[in-house]
Amino acid sequence: ELITFFGTNYDIPEDLGGEVELWLEDEQYILTQSFLCFVPAGMQHCPLSLRRVDRPIFHFTIGPGSQYK
């Protein structure tokens, strides 16, 4: 699975324009820059929370499977 969040500040593309909290296994990550996160099969992940939004944030998630389990 790929989890992505991109900021919409075209002058500074790495600036997320907010703050995202993401848990992978038992580790918490607080992200303030645009990112793409690869989650290997079987890895526990989430919760995922938008902690702060200063401007619009583009988000998408994709997975290789044909169904969600």
N, CA, C and O atoms as CSV, one atom per row, in Angstrom:
chain,resi,resn,atom,element,x,y,z
A,1,GLU,N,N,0.851,-1.172,0.000
A,1,GLU,CA,C,0.000,0.000,0.000
A,1,GLU,C,C,0.898,1.236,0.000
A,1,GLU,O,O,1.947,1.262,0.644
A,2,LEU,N,N,0.465,2.252,-0.731
A,2,LEU,CA,C,1.140,3.548,-0.726
A,2,LEU,C,C,0.199,4.575,-0.128
A,2,LEU,O,O,-0.966,4.666,-0.514
A,3,ILE,N,N,0.708,5.341,0.811
A,3,ILE,CA,C,-0.056,6.432,1.429
A,3,ILE,C,C,0.688,7.713,1.083
A,3,ILE,O,O,1.884,7.832,1.350
A,4,THR,N,N,-0.018,8.670,0.491
A,4,THR,CA,C,0.639,9.905,0.070
A,4,THR,C,C,-0.138,11.140,0.526
A,4,THR,O,O,-1.368,11.143,0.569
A,5,PHE,N,N,0.602,12.168,0.859
A,5,PHE,CA,C,0.055,13.487,1.178
A,5,PHE,C,C,0.979,14.517,0.542
A,5,PHE,O,O,2.191,14.483,0.755
A,6,PHE,N,N,0.411,15.432,-0.238
A,6,PHE,CA,C,1.192,16.473,-0.900
A,6,PHE,C,C,0.595,17.834,-0.588
A,6,PHE,O,O,-0.622,18.014,-0.614
A,7,GLY,N,N,1.470,18.793,-0.292
A,7,GLY,CA,C,1.032,20.163,-0.082
A,7,GLY,C,C,0.696,20.831,-1.402
A,7,GLY,O,O,1.053,20.332,-2.469
A,8,THR,N,N,0.015,21.950,-1.327
A,8,THR,CA,C,-0.409,22.662,-2.539
A,8,THR,C,C,0.285,24.018,-2.692
A,8,THR,O,O,-0.183,24.870,-3.448
A,9,ASN,N,N,1.384,24.220,-1.988
A,9,ASN,CA,C,2.181,25.436,-2.148
A,9,ASN,C,C,3.162,25.187,-3.289
A,9,ASN,O,O,4.194,24.546,-3.094
A,10,TYR,N,N,2.840,25.695,-4.486
A,10,TYR,CA,C,3.662,25.427,-5.660
A,10,TYR,C,C,5.049,26.055,-5.570
A,10,TYR,O,O,5.970,25.599,-6.248
A,11,ASP,N,N,5.218,27.079,-4.757
A,11,ASP,CA,C,6.529,27.694,-4.584
A,11,ASP,C,C,7.445,26.845,-3.705
A,11,ASP,O,O,8.664,26.861,-3.874
A,12,ILE,N,N,6.852,26.100,-2.762
A,12,ILE,CA,C,7.623,25.222,-1.859
A,12,ILE,C,C,6.898,23.866,-1.830
A,12,ILE,O,O,6.131,23.610,-0.901
A,13,PRO,N,N,7.123,22.993,-2.824
A,13,PRO,CA,C,6.347,21.756,-2.939
A,13,PRO,C,C,6.491,20.796,-1.751
A,13,PRO,O,O,5.589,20.004,-1.479
A,14,GLU,N,N,7.610,20.867,-1.056
A,14,GLU,CA,C,7.783,19.963,0.088
A,14,GLU,C,C,6.975,20.398,1.315
A,14,GLU,O,O,6.786,19.605,2.237
A,15,ASP,N,N,6.503,21.629,1.338
A,15,ASP,CA,C,5.706,22.139,2.456
A,15,ASP,C,C,4.311,21.506,2.407
A,15,ASP,O,O,3.550,21.765,1.474
A,16,LEU,N,N,3.980,20.697,3.383
A,16,LEU,CA,C,2.690,20.004,3.416
A,16,LEU,C,C,1.537,20.969,3.655
A,16,LEU,O,O,0.436,20.748,3.152
A,17,GLY,N,N,1.770,22.018,4.402
A,17,GLY,CA,C,0.685,22.956,4.713
A,17,GLY,C,C,-0.213,22.443,5.818
A,17,GLY,O,O,-1.392,22.789,5.887
A,18,GLY,N,N,0.347,21.624,6.675
A,18,GLY,CA,C,-0.406,21.063,7.793
A,18,GLY,C,C,0.444,20.037,8.513
A,18,GLY,O,O,1.670,20.031,8.403
A,19,GLU,N,N,-0.230,19.171,9.251
A,19,GLU,CA,C,0.456,18.170,10.070
A,19,GLU,C,C,-0.354,16.881,10.061
A,19,GLU,O,O,-1.547,16.886,10.365
A,20,VAL,N,N,0.306,15.767,9.708
A,20,VAL,CA,C,-0.334,14.453,9.652
A,20,VAL,C,C,0.326,13.549,10.681
A,20,VAL,O,O,1.551,13.518,10.799
A,21,GLU,N,N,-0.488,12.816,11.421
A,21,GLU,CA,C,-0.001,11.816,12.376
A,21,GLU,C,C,-0.258,10.444,11.763
A,21,GLU,O,O,-1.390,10.126,11.397
A,22,LEU,N,N,0.794,9.632,11.652
A,22,LEU,CA,C,0.695,8.297,11.074
A,22,LEU,C,C,1.399,7.302,11.977
A,22,LEU,O,O,2.523,7.542,12.419
A,23,TRP,N,N,0.742,6.189,12.249
A,23,TRP,CA,C,1.331,5.126,13.051
A,23,TRP,C,C,1.697,3.957,12.151
A,23,TRP,O,O,0.872,3.495,11.362
A,24,LEU,N,N,2.940,3.474,12.267
A,24,LEU,CA,C,3.406,2.269,11.594
A,24,LEU,C,C,3.888,1.335,12.687
A,24,LEU,O,O,4.839,1.633,13.409
A,25,GLU,N,N,3.196,0.166,12.799
A,25,GLU,CA,C,3.424,-0.733,13.931
A,25,GLU,C,C,3.200,0.073,15.217
A,25,GLU,O,O,2.116,0.624,15.412
A,26,ASP,N,N,4.198,0.150,16.087
A,26,ASP,CA,C,4.046,0.878,17.353
A,26,ASP,C,C,4.775,2.219,17.347
A,26,ASP,O,O,5.008,2.801,18.406
A,27,GLU,N,N,5.136,2.712,16.163
A,27,GLU,CA,C,5.862,3.983,16.074
A,27,GLU,C,C,4.973,5.081,15.507
A,27,GLU,O,O,4.296,4.897,14.495
A,28,GLN,N,N,4.988,6.219,16.177
A,28,GLN,CA,C,4.220,7.383,15.755
A,28,GLN,C,C,5.125,8.301,14.932
A,28,GLN,O,O,6.275,8.552,15.292
A,29,TYR,N,N,4.579,8.795,13.819
A,29,TYR,CA,C,5.284,9.755,12.979
A,29,TYR,C,C,4.416,10.995,12.837
A,29,TYR,O,O,3.225,10.893,12.543
A,30,ILE,N,N,5.006,12.157,13.045
A,30,ILE,CA,C,4.343,13.442,12.827
A,30,ILE,C,C,5.013,14.040,11.605
A,30,ILE,O,O,6.208,14.335,11.626
A,31,LEU,N,N,4.242,14.221,10.533
A,31,LEU,CA,C,4.795,14.635,9.252
A,31,LEU,C,C,4.306,16.032,8.883
A,31,LEU,O,O,3.109,16.315,8.935
A,32,THR,N,N,5.244,16.902,8.508
A,32,THR,CA,C,4.910,18.279,8.133
A,32,THR,C,C,5.402,18.602,6.729
A,32,THR,O,O,5.290,19.743,6.281
A,33,GLN,N,N,5.949,17.603,6.026
A,33,GLN,CA,C,6.388,17.784,4.648
A,33,GLN,C,C,5.641,16.804,3.756
A,33,GLN,O,O,5.199,15.752,4.216
A,34,SER,N,N,5.501,17.150,2.477
A,34,SER,CA,C,4.878,16.238,1.527
A,34,SER,C,C,5.595,14.897,1.591
A,34,SER,O,O,6.818,14.849,1.724
A,35,PHE,N,N,4.825,13.789,1.496
A,35,PHE,CA,C,5.460,12.478,1.631
A,35,PHE,C,C,4.697,11.393,0.887
A,35,PHE,O,O,3.513,11.525,0.579
A,36,LEU,N,N,5.424,10.311,0.610
A,36,LEU,CA,C,4.888,9.067,0.091
A,36,LEU,C,C,5.408,7.982,1.007
A,36,LEU,O,O,6.617,7.885,1.219
A,37,CYS,N,N,4.525,7.165,1.555
A,37,CYS,CA,C,4.908,6.127,2.512
A,37,CYS,C,C,4.537,4.759,1.941
A,37,CYS,O,O,3.370,4.518,1.634
A,38,PHE,N,N,5.511,3.863,1.796
A,38,PHE,CA,C,5.261,2.488,1.369
A,38,PHE,C,C,5.027,1.640,2.611
A,38,PHE,O,O,5.855,1.629,3.522
A,39,VAL,N,N,3.908,0.933,2.652
A,39,VAL,CA,C,3.572,0.054,3.775
A,39,VAL,C,C,3.605,-1.379,3.255
A,39,VAL,O,O,2.734,-1.755,2.470
A,40,PRO,N,N,4.587,-2.197,3.667
A,40,PRO,CA,C,4.661,-3.571,3.184
A,40,PRO,C,C,3.454,-4.399,3.627
A,40,PRO,O,O,2.813,-4.091,4.632
A,41,ALA,N,N,3.157,-5.442,2.875
A,41,ALA,CA,C,2.047,-6.343,3.205
A,41,ALA,C,C,2.225,-6.889,4.617
A,41,ALA,O,O,3.315,-7.316,4.996
A,42,GLY,N,N,1.146,-6.871,5.384
A,42,GLY,CA,C,1.161,-7.411,6.735
A,42,GLY,C,C,1.589,-6.438,7.813
A,42,GLY,O,O,1.430,-6.744,8.995
A,43,MET,N,N,2.126,-5.283,7.461
A,43,MET,CA,C,2.546,-4.307,8.474
A,43,MET,C,C,1.314,-3.600,9.034
A,43,MET,O,O,0.475,-3.102,8.284
A,44,GLN,N,N,1.218,-3.565,10.356
A,44,GLN,CA,C,0.132,-2.822,10.985
A,44,GLN,C,C,0.378,-1.329,10.775
A,44,GLN,O,O,1.486,-0.832,10.972
A,45,HIS,N,N,-0.670,-0.637,10.375
A,45,HIS,CA,C,-0.561,0.810,10.190
A,45,HIS,C,C,-1.901,1.453,10.514
A,45,HIS,O,O,-2.955,0.819,10.472
A,46,CYS,N,N,-1.816,2.726,10.836
A,46,CYS,CA,C,-2.939,3.542,11.284
A,46,CYS,C,C,-3.060,3.421,12.790
A,46,CYS,O,O,-2.588,2.435,13.357
A,47,PRO,N,N,-3.664,4.368,13.446
A,47,PRO,CA,C,-4.505,5.417,12.890
A,47,PRO,C,C,-3.686,6.436,12.109
A,47,PRO,O,O,-2.477,6.582,12.288
A,48,LEU,N,N,-4.396,7.123,11.246
A,48,LEU,CA,C,-3.864,8.215,10.463
A,48,LEU,C,C,-4.771,9.409,10.728
A,48,LEU,O,O,-5.981,9.330,10.519
A,49,SER,N,N,-4.192,10.507,11.185
A,49,SER,CA,C,-4.996,11.679,11.573
A,49,SER,C,C,-4.425,12.949,10.978
A,49,SER,O,O,-3.209,13.141,10.954
A,50,LEU,N,N,-5.293,13.807,10.503
A,50,LEU,CA,C,-4.898,15.162,10.125
A,50,LEU,C,C,-4.958,16.003,11.390
A,50,LEU,O,O,-6.041,16.300,11.894
A,51,ARG,N,N,-3.801,16.382,11.899
A,51,ARG,CA,C,-3.750,17.136,13.151
A,51,ARG,C,C,-3.920,18.628,12.938
A,51,ARG,O,O,-4.423,19.340,13.807
A,52,ARG,N,N,-3.492,19.096,11.764
A,52,ARG,CA,C,-3.604,20.521,11.448
A,52,ARG,C,C,-3.647,20.673,9.929
A,52,ARG,O,O,-2.918,19.986,9.214
A,53,VAL,N,N,-4.492,21.564,9.439
A,53,VAL,CA,C,-4.578,21.858,8.005
A,53,VAL,C,C,-4.567,23.374,7.828
A,53,VAL,O,O,-5.520,24.054,8.208
A,54,ASP,N,N,-3.480,23.904,7.248
A,54,ASP,CA,C,-3.336,25.338,7.035
A,54,ASP,C,C,-3.765,25.754,5.627
A,54,ASP,O,O,-4.162,26.899,5.409
A,55,ARG,N,N,-3.684,24.823,4.672
A,55,ARG,CA,C,-4.115,25.053,3.294
A,55,ARG,C,C,-4.504,23.684,2.727
A,55,ARG,O,O,-4.228,22.666,3.361
A,56,PRO,N,N,-5.133,23.634,1.560
A,56,PRO,CA,C,-5.550,22.336,1.023
A,56,PRO,C,C,-4.381,21.354,0.896
A,56,PRO,O,O,-3.265,21.730,0.539
A,57,ILE,N,N,-4.671,20.094,1.198
A,57,ILE,CA,C,-3.687,19.012,1.114
A,57,ILE,C,C,-4.256,17.942,0.194
A,57,ILE,O,O,-5.408,17.534,0.344
A,58,PHE,N,N,-3.443,17.487,-0.764
A,58,PHE,CA,C,-3.845,16.432,-1.688
A,58,PHE,C,C,-3.422,15.090,-1.096
A,58,PHE,O,O,-2.274,14.928,-0.682
A,59,HIS,N,N,-4.347,14.125,-1.054
A,59,HIS,CA,C,-4.070,12.815,-0.459
A,59,HIS,C,C,-4.618,11.722,-1.360
A,59,HIS,O,O,-5.707,11.849,-1.919
A,60,PHE,N,N,-3.846,10.639,-1.494
A,60,PHE,CA,C,-4.395,9.429,-2.098
A,60,PHE,C,C,-3.671,8.215,-1.539
A,60,PHE,O,O,-2.534,8.306,-1.075
A,61,THR,N,N,-4.348,7.085,-1.592
A,61,THR,CA,C,-3.823,5.807,-1.144
A,61,THR,C,C,-4.086,4.790,-2.241
A,61,THR,O,O,-5.176,4.757,-2.813
A,62,ILE,N,N,-3.098,3.963,-2.535
A,62,ILE,CA,C,-3.297,2.899,-3.514
A,62,ILE,C,C,-2.746,1.598,-2.970
A,62,ILE,O,O,-1.821,1.597,-2.157
A,63,GLY,N,N,-3.311,0.495,-3.417
A,63,GLY,CA,C,-2.857,-0.835,-3.049
A,63,GLY,C,C,-2.907,-1.737,-4.260
A,63,GLY,O,O,-3.695,-1.498,-5.175
A,64,PRO,N,N,-2.075,-2.779,-4.285
A,64,PRO,CA,C,-2.012,-3.637,-5.455
A,64,PRO,C,C,-3.140,-4.670,-5.559
A,64,PRO,O,O,-3.284,-5.313,-6.599
A,65,GLY,N,N,-3.924,-4.837,-4.523
A,65,GLY,CA,C,-4.946,-5.884,-4.521
A,65,GLY,C,C,-6.191,-5.500,-5.294
A,65,GLY,O,O,-6.431,-4.328,-5.585
A,66,SER,N,N,-6.981,-6.519,-5.620
A,66,SER,CA,C,-8.235,-6.277,-6.329
A,66,SER,C,C,-9.406,-6.063,-5.382
A,66,SER,O,O,-10.502,-5.706,-5.814
A,67,GLN,N,N,-9.175,-6.283,-4.073
A,67,GLN,CA,C,-10.201,-6.051,-3.070
A,67,GLN,C,C,-9.555,-5.633,-1.756
A,67,GLN,O,O,-8.383,-5.919,-1.511
A,68,TYR,N,N,-10.321,-4.961,-0.922
A,68,TYR,CA,C,-9.817,-4.458,0.353
A,68,TYR,C,C,-10.217,-5.427,1.452
A,68,TYR,O,O,-11.400,-5.732,1.602
A,69,LYS,N,N,-9.252,-5.916,2.225
A,69,LYS,CA,C,-9.539,-6.859,3.320
A,69,LYS,C,C,-9.110,-6.258,4.635
A,69,LYS,O,O,-9.263,-6.888,5.681
